[in-house]
Amino acid sequence: MSINDLPVLSALRTKMQWHQERQRVLSENVSNSDTPKFRPRDLVEPKLDKSGAVTGSMGPLALTRTSGSHMTPSGAASGFDQNRNAGFETRPAGNAVNLEEEMMKAASNQMDYAAATSLYSKSLHLLKTAIGKG
């Protein structure tokens, strides 16, 4: 059995990849904070089953909406979550990015990524100890 086959490590790797991609999306939101008519985006968190595999429509080849005018496949959620509160603080230029909210999301994402990384590292150390190599 390979280390890559362990469900816990697979789930942690998926979680870390999701946090990396979410950080990229959040940084795009911040960098476009002065772009007229820009709407902030966020990623939908993947649902994992007991084996660590992604369940639902968020599989490895899931469709991604790159524009709000694109159609969502029937019965499937898109990979992005358009901010539901976007109209709440929309500026006259049409930009709806709230920098404070985006920075709070980025800080929370960073802490969650650090926790997943720590768990992954400790799990690998535990496995090495169990097989007598650590």
N, C-alpha and C positions, 0 to 999 in steps of 0.2 A: 504494500500500500504506500503510495506516494504522499508526501506532505501536502501536495496540492489537492488530494482527494479528501482531506479532513474537512467536514462541514463547517466547523467553527472558524478555521483559518480562511476558508473560501468566503464565508459571510463577512469576516473582518476585511478581507481584501476588497470585496464589493463595496463595503461601507466606506473604506478609505478612498476608493476611486470616485464614489459619489461625492464625497466631501471635497475632493480636488476639483471636480467639475463644477460643483456649486460655488466654490470660491472664485472660479473663473467668471461665472455668470454674475455673481455679486459685484465683482470688480468692474465688469462691464457696466453694470447699473451706476456705479459711482463715477466711472469715467465719462458716462453720458449724462451726467447730472445737469449740464447746461444745454443739451441738445434739444431743440424744439420738438414737441410732440413725441418725445421718447417715453415709453411706458416701462417701468421696471419689471423684470422677470425673476422667477425663482424656479428651482427644480423640484419636482415631486419626489419625495423620498421613496426609494424602492422598497417593496414588501418582500421579505425573505421567508422561505419555508424552513422547516426543521433541518433540511439537508444543506441549507445555506444558499440555495438557488433562488433566483429572482422569480417571483410569481406574478401572475396577471399579465397585463399588456406591456410591461416594462422589460421585456426580454432583451437579448443582445441585439436584435434587429428591429427594435421598436421604432415606429415612425415619430418624427419630431416636427412640430409645427414651427416654422421659422418666421411666420407672419400670422397676425391675428385673422387675416382674411382667408387663410387656408382652412380646409375642412378637417374636422376630427373624424377618424374612422368610427363607424358605428360601434357602440359598446366598448370603446377604448378611451382611455384618458391620454392626453398628450404628455410629453416629457416635461413640458414647461407649465408652470402655474402663473398665469398672468395675475398680477397683484389685484386682488378684489377691491382694495381700498384706493386704487389708483386715482379715482376721481375726487377723493376727499381732499387732497392737498395739491391739486393741479394748479400750476402757475399759469399766468396769462399766455405764455408761449406754448402751453399745452404739455409741458414736461411734468411728470408726476413722481419723480424720484425724491424720496425723503432721505437725505443723507444720514440723519441720526438713526433711522430705522435700518438702513442698509449697513451701517457700521456695527450696529448691535447684532445683526444677522451674521456678519463676517466674523465678529469676535466669538459668537456662539458656535459657529461652524468650526473655527480654529480650535476651540476647546474640545469639541466632539471628535475632531480628527486626531488631536493629541491623545485622547482617551482610547480611541480605536488602535492607534499606533502602539501605545503602551501595552494594551491587551495582546496585540499580535506579537510584540517582542517578548513579552513574558510567556506566552504560550509556546513560542519557539524554544525559549530557554528551558522551559519545563520538559518539552519533548527531548531536547538534547541531554538533559539530566537523566531522563528515564532510560535512554538508550546507552548511557555511559560515556557520552562525548562532551559533557559540559561541566 
